[in-house]
Amino acid sequence: MNPLDVRKRLKVFAQKLAMHSPLSDEEQGYLANVFDRIAEGEDANEVLGVKFGKGNSLSDAKKRQALSFIIHWIECAIQPVDAEIPGLGYDVSRACNEAAPILRMMLGVEDSDKYDAEYIRQCYYKPAYAHMHSKLRGALDQDSPFQP
């Protein structure tokens, strides 16, 4: 799981603790394991999973979140106008064309040719991004761009 996802989950967990909500057996076990590992000298950031490891970076995680938003947007845009969750009735190609400037703006590269419609289309069909295809996305979903 990417450290940005872990940070969101920890924030929700902290809010639960602040509200004095009862902890589940699983949550108590998690805390016991975390504190035991930290007491044994392990790095807290690594134990909690909030540290970016080799080959991963904050900018990569933010790019995945932006791409996650775009794929979610495409899923919504290709829904028929009269669907249960109404969409725009686009086909995938039109949705990718419309999404390219949005992605560029999100990534701060508006004046670039990077992240064009073809790049988005390739990402849309990549199996590694299949988890981003839901029309209904929550803040705690993997690579979700939304905040809890």
C-alpha positions as CSV (number, residue, x, y, z in Angstrom):
1,M,0.0,0.0,0.0
2,N,1.3,3.4,-0.9
3,P,2.3,5.6,2.1
4,L,-0.3,8.3,1.2
5,D,-3.0,5.6,1.6
6,V,-1.5,4.5,4.9
7,R,-1.4,8.1,6.1
8,K,-5.1,8.6,5.4
9,R,-6.0,5.4,7.3
10,L,-3.8,6.5,10.2
11,K,-5.6,9.9,10.3
12,V,-9.0,8.2,10.4
13,F,-7.7,5.9,13.2
14,A,-6.4,8.9,15.1
15,Q,-9.8,10.6,14.9
16,K,-11.4,7.4,16.2
17,L,-9.0,7.4,19.2
18,A,-9.7,11.1,19.8
19,M,-13.4,10.4,19.9
20,H,-12.8,7.6,22.5
21,S,-14.5,5.1,20.2
22,P,-13.9,1.5,21.2
23,L,-11.3,-0.4,19.4
24,S,-11.9,-3.7,17.6
25,D,-9.8,-6.7,18.5
26,E,-8.1,-6.3,15.2
27,E,-7.2,-2.6,15.9
28,Q,-5.9,-3.5,19.4
29,G,-3.8,-6.3,17.9
30,Y,-2.4,-3.8,15.3
31,L,-1.5,-1.3,18.0
32,A,0.1,-3.9,20.1
33,N,2.2,-5.1,17.2
34,V,3.2,-1.6,16.2
35,F,4.3,-0.6,19.6
36,D,6.2,-3.9,20.2
37,R,8.1,-3.5,16.9
38,I,9.0,0.2,17.7
39,A,10.0,-0.8,21.3
40,E,12.4,-3.4,19.7
41,G,14.1,-0.6,17.8
42,E,12.4,-0.7,14.4
43,D,11.9,2.7,12.7
44,A,8.4,3.9,13.4
45,N,8.0,5.3,9.9
46,E,8.8,1.9,8.4
47,V,6.6,0.0,10.9
48,L,3.7,2.2,10.2
49,G,4.3,2.1,6.4
50,V,4.4,5.9,6.0
51,K,8.0,6.0,4.6
52,F,8.5,5.8,0.9
53,G,10.8,2.9,0.0
54,K,13.3,2.5,-2.8
55,G,11.8,3.3,-6.1
56,N,8.8,5.0,-4.7
57,S,8.4,8.7,-4.1
58,L,5.8,11.3,-3.0
59,S,5.6,12.6,-6.6
60,D,4.9,9.0,-7.9
61,A,2.1,8.6,-5.3
62,K,0.6,11.9,-6.2
63,K,0.7,11.0,-9.9
64,R,-1.1,7.7,-9.1
65,Q,-3.7,9.6,-7.2
66,A,-4.2,12.0,-10.1
67,L,-4.4,9.1,-12.5
68,S,-6.9,7.4,-10.2
69,F,-9.1,10.5,-10.3
70,I,-8.9,10.5,-14.1
71,I,-9.8,6.9,-14.5
72,H,-12.7,7.3,-12.0
73,W,-13.8,10.4,-14.0
74,I,-13.7,8.3,-17.3
75,E,-15.8,5.5,-15.6
76,C,-18.4,8.1,-14.7
77,A,-18.2,9.9,-18.1
78,I,-18.8,6.7,-20.1
79,Q,-22.0,5.9,-18.2
80,P,-25.2,6.6,-20.2
81,V,-27.0,9.8,-19.5
82,D,-30.0,7.9,-18.2
83,A,-28.0,5.3,-16.1
84,E,-28.6,4.8,-12.4
85,I,-25.5,6.9,-11.8
86,P,-25.9,9.3,-14.8
87,G,-22.9,9.9,-16.9
88,L,-22.1,11.9,-20.0
89,G,-22.6,9.0,-22.5
90,Y,-19.0,9.3,-23.8
91,D,-17.0,6.5,-25.4
92,V,-13.6,5.8,-23.8
93,S,-11.8,7.6,-26.6
94,R,-13.8,10.8,-26.1
95,A,-13.5,10.6,-22.3
96,C,-9.7,10.2,-22.6
97,N,-9.5,13.2,-24.9
98,E,-11.5,15.3,-22.5
99,A,-9.5,14.0,-19.5
100,A,-6.0,14.8,-20.9
101,P,-6.1,18.6,-20.0
102,I,-7.6,17.8,-16.6
103,L,-4.7,15.4,-15.8
104,R,-2.1,17.9,-17.1
105,M,-3.6,20.6,-14.9
106,M,-3.6,18.3,-11.9
107,L,0.0,17.5,-12.4
108,G,1.0,21.1,-13.2
109,V,2.2,20.4,-16.8
110,E,-0.5,22.2,-18.7
111,D,1.9,23.5,-21.4
112,S,3.3,20.0,-22.0
113,D,2.5,17.2,-24.4
114,K,3.0,14.7,-21.6
115,Y,-0.1,12.7,-20.4
116,D,-2.0,12.9,-23.6
117,A,-5.2,11.0,-24.4
118,E,-3.2,8.0,-25.7
119,Y,-1.2,7.8,-22.4
120,I,-4.5,7.9,-20.5
121,R,-6.1,5.3,-22.7
122,Q,-3.1,2.9,-22.1
123,C,-3.4,3.5,-18.4
124,Y,-7.1,2.9,-18.5
125,Y,-6.7,-0.5,-19.9
126,K,-3.6,-1.6,-17.8
127,P,-4.5,-4.4,-15.4
128,A,-2.4,-2.7,-12.7
129,Y,-4.9,0.1,-12.6
130,A,-8.0,-2.1,-12.6
131,H,-8.7,-1.1,-9.0
132,M,-9.3,2.5,-10.1
133,H,-12.2,1.6,-12.4
134,S,-15.1,1.8,-9.9
135,K,-17.8,4.4,-10.4
136,L,-18.0,4.6,-6.6
137,R,-14.7,5.5,-5.0
138,G,-14.1,6.1,-1.3
139,A,-11.3,8.1,0.4
140,L,-9.7,4.9,1.8
141,D,-9.7,3.0,-1.4
142,Q,-6.2,2.2,-2.8
143,D,-4.7,5.2,-4.6
144,S,-7.8,7.3,-3.9
145,P,-7.5,11.0,-4.6
146,F,-10.2,11.8,-2.1
147,Q,-9.6,12.8,1.5
148,P,-11.5,11.2,4.5
